[in-house]
């Protein structure tokens, strides 16, 4: 089983490197998320609940190297839910970091999805700026557009997660979520962390740019094909 997990992790790392190197749209990011979830679910459905419980929980840290929260923070909770992980935010002199905690393949998937979403948001902003012939812009305009996208992506991930879990239950008669969550909750409790609920940033957004970013996400199909028309193989 350890060998299978290592192979899965290696494949996820290869997919992430390829997607980031090519750049990607939001549609391709969501397709990538669906693909890695399919790989993980297929692995877990091929083994017993007992074997899943024998897997180890780990932490995966994403350093933002920023002192302030970035737009992608709006979809961090959705990424964690999509991957059956816990997530929290830490901050020190070096900046903000996000810590995902869960089963090893799950946190690898969370890191992967974070990276492809970040790439997709940057790709979409450049496309929008060119289309609007924006040569000079303030931080509020770019941040608002990307924040709108992050909100849209988060909404889609939650919807995709619900449909994916239901499909797994129907096809296999097993609820992987219950098994995974039981393990993660048990191991998370052992960390004995004192976490506080974060506050809203209070930062104002440019309404037009936010709506444009959100609309860009809403116009896409919920389940884009991994190798569908217009996507990179």
C-alpha positions as MATLAB code, in Angstrom:
seq = 'XXXXXXXXXXXXXXXXXXXXXXXXXXXXXXXXXXXXXXXXXXXXXXXXXXXXXXXXXXXXXXXXXXXXXXXXXXXXXXXXXXXXXXXXXXXXXXXXXXXXXXXXXXXXXXXXXXXXXXXXXXXXXXXXXXXXXXXXXXXXXXXXXXXXXXXXXXXXXXXXXXXXXXXXXXXXXXXXXXXXXXXXXXXXXXXXXXXXXXXXXXXXXXXXXXXXXXXXXXXXXXXXXXXXXXXXX';
ca = [
       0.000    0.000    0.000;
       2.901    2.353    0.780;
       4.268    1.765   -2.693;
       0.875    2.607   -4.229;
       0.703    5.837   -2.201;
       4.191    6.823   -3.313;
       3.212    6.217   -6.934;
       0.069    8.325   -6.477;
       2.043   11.141   -4.868;
       4.601   11.051   -7.676;
       1.844   11.234  -10.277;
       0.216   14.202   -8.533;
       3.556   16.005   -8.407;
       4.108   15.371  -12.106;
       0.622   16.665  -12.974;
       1.177   19.778  -10.888;
       4.534   20.547  -12.481;
       3.122   20.094  -15.992;
       0.049   22.250  -15.359;
       1.996   25.075  -13.738;
       4.649   25.030  -16.451;
       2.014   25.413  -19.163;
      -0.139   27.940  -17.362;
      -3.867   27.250  -17.164;
      -7.300   28.791  -17.320;
      -9.916   28.428  -14.576;
     -11.627   25.752  -16.661;
      -8.404   23.778  -16.876;
      -7.753   24.261  -13.144;
     -11.163   22.795  -12.304;
     -10.575   19.951  -14.741;
      -7.242   19.265  -13.059;
      -8.915   19.279   -9.641;
     -11.480   16.762  -10.870;
      -8.744   14.540  -12.289;
      -6.621   14.392   -9.139;
      -9.734   13.748   -7.044;
     -10.611   10.872   -9.356;
      -7.128    9.400   -8.915;
      -7.322    9.668   -5.132;
     -10.850    8.267   -4.872;
      -9.978    5.395   -7.172;
      -7.034    4.537   -4.914;
      -9.075    4.667   -1.698;
     -11.966    2.687   -3.173;
      -9.509   -0.056   -4.146;
      -8.485   -0.679   -0.521;
     -10.371   -1.419    2.692;
     -11.435    1.070    5.354;
      -8.926   -0.556    7.697;
      -6.107    0.054    5.228;
      -7.134    3.705    4.894;
      -7.062    4.024    8.691;
      -3.485    2.757    8.685;
      -2.366    5.716    6.556;
      -0.537    8.571    8.270;
      -1.716   12.156    8.606;
       0.788   14.858    7.708;
       1.052   18.615    7.259;
       1.738   20.480    4.025;
       2.690   24.137    4.330;
       2.202   26.732    1.602;
       4.278   29.860    2.076;
       2.721   32.959    0.510;
       5.662   35.253    1.330;
       3.102   38.027    1.775;
       2.245   39.987    4.903;
      -1.379   40.477    3.866;
      -3.965   37.935    2.772;
      -4.176   37.519   -0.983;
      -7.385   36.999   -3.047;
      -6.844   33.239   -3.234;
      -7.533   33.082    0.511;
     -11.242   33.225   -0.367;
     -11.157   29.665   -1.693;
      -8.720   28.099    0.808;
     -11.538   26.579    2.962;
     -13.131   25.120   -0.185;
      -9.833   23.540   -1.222;
      -9.532   21.925    2.208;
     -13.106   20.616    2.066;
     -12.637   19.317   -1.465;
      -9.559   17.380   -0.313;
     -10.986   16.205    3.061;
      -8.316   18.185    4.934;
      -8.058   20.600    7.802;
      -6.477   23.982    7.095;
      -5.378   26.941    9.171;
      -3.485   30.163    8.638;
      -0.271   31.099   10.415;
       1.602   34.393   10.330;
       5.056   35.495   11.446;
       7.759   37.927   10.327;
       8.171   36.016    7.063;
       4.503   36.404    6.149;
       1.361   34.309    5.935;
       1.361   30.564    5.389;
      -1.447   28.044    4.991;
      -1.109   24.667    6.673;
      -3.113   21.749    5.298;
      -3.448   18.708    7.565;
      -4.767   15.332    6.523;
      -3.931   12.016    4.914;
      -0.792   12.211    2.812;
      -2.410   11.932   -0.657;
      -5.081   14.443    0.381;
      -2.656   17.176    1.413;
      -0.629   16.564   -1.731;
      -3.827   17.077   -3.721;
      -4.620   20.260   -1.764;
      -1.187   21.698   -2.560;
      -1.645   20.779   -6.209;
      -5.077   22.418   -6.463;
      -3.814   25.563   -4.713;
      -1.038   25.898   -7.288;
      -3.235   25.408  -10.347;
      -5.849   27.834   -9.008;
      -3.191   30.475   -8.356;
      -1.957   30.014  -11.921;
      -5.481   30.179  -13.343;
      -6.241   33.403  -11.465;
      -3.142   35.100  -12.825;
      -3.896   33.849  -16.347;
      -7.462   35.185  -16.171;
      -6.359   38.577  -14.881;
      -3.890   39.041  -17.733;
      -6.586   38.078  -20.241;
      -9.088   40.474  -18.654;
      -6.595   43.339  -18.487;
      -5.725   42.899  -22.159;
      -9.369   42.693  -23.179;
     -10.166   45.872  -21.241;
      -6.988   47.505  -22.537;
      -5.905   48.179  -18.983;
      -2.380   49.526  -19.150;
      -2.250   50.954  -15.663;
      -4.285   49.694  -12.761;
      -4.394   49.940   -9.012;
      -3.990   47.065   -6.606;
      -7.689   47.288   -5.766;
      -8.751   46.551   -9.339;
      -6.488   43.535   -9.830;
      -7.153   42.239   -6.325;
     -10.913   42.654   -6.720;
     -10.980   40.747  -10.009;
      -8.945   37.898   -8.570;
     -10.992   37.884   -5.362;
     -14.141   37.501   -7.452;
     -12.552   34.574   -9.240;
     -11.497   32.956   -5.967;
     -15.051   33.181   -4.629;
     -16.390   31.641   -7.845;
     -13.834   28.820   -7.762;
     -14.623   28.106   -4.119;
     -18.327   27.807   -4.909;
     -17.595   25.411   -7.749;
     -15.269   23.234   -5.671;
     -17.952   22.831   -2.987;
     -20.542   21.839   -5.598;
     -18.104   19.463   -7.306;
     -17.277   17.886   -3.947;
     -20.925   17.178   -3.137;
     -21.558   15.551   -6.529;
     -18.335   13.564   -6.356;
     -19.122   12.176   -2.891;
     -22.632   11.205   -3.948;
     -21.321    9.480   -7.084;
     -18.837    7.484   -5.001;
     -21.551    6.419   -2.549;
     -23.848    5.278   -5.356;
     -21.178    3.431   -7.312;
     -19.410    1.735   -4.394;
     -21.823    1.777   -1.467;
     -19.006    3.304    0.645;
     -18.708    6.776    2.119;
     -15.040    7.710    1.862;
     -15.707   11.074    3.498;
     -16.786    9.473    6.773;
     -13.708    7.264    6.880;
     -11.273   10.038    5.980;
     -12.810   12.576    8.344;
     -12.750   10.153   11.278;
      -9.006    9.648   10.827;
      -8.222   13.331   10.312;
     -10.354   14.486   13.254;
      -8.723   11.944   15.561;
      -5.173   12.877   14.538;
      -5.942   16.591   14.494;
      -7.142   16.449   18.101;
      -3.734   15.083   19.109;
      -2.071   18.281   17.834;
      -3.842   20.182   20.620;
      -3.769   23.446   18.668;
      -5.341   26.646   19.961;
      -6.855   28.072   16.787;
      -8.896   31.248   16.598;
     -11.479   32.166   14.015;
     -10.003   34.681   11.591;
     -11.438   38.121   11.022;
     -12.553   39.562    7.719;
      -9.846   41.671    6.145;
     -12.159   44.669    5.852;
     -10.506   45.601    2.582;
     -12.716   47.354    0.045;
     -13.104   45.896   -3.431;
     -13.733   47.498   -6.796;
     -17.256   46.261   -7.528;
     -16.917   46.176  -11.309;
     -13.679   44.198  -11.268;
     -15.014   41.814   -8.609;
     -18.152   41.121  -10.628;
     -16.086   40.591  -13.779;
     -13.900   38.044  -12.010;
     -16.878   36.252  -10.505;
     -18.765   36.259  -13.804;
     -15.746   34.812  -15.595;
     -15.909   31.826  -13.291;
     -19.687   31.445  -13.390;
     -19.697   31.294  -17.191;
     -17.723   28.052  -17.177;
     -19.119   24.530  -17.110;
     -19.098   22.942  -13.656;
     -17.499   19.714  -14.849;
     -15.071   20.558  -17.675;
     -13.588   17.477  -19.333;
      -9.994   16.787  -18.345;
      -9.049   16.310  -21.971;
     -12.021   18.166  -23.393;
     -12.072   20.674  -26.180;
      -9.753   23.577  -25.557;
      -7.828   22.000  -22.694;
      -4.183   21.020  -22.683;
      -3.330   17.349  -22.497;
];
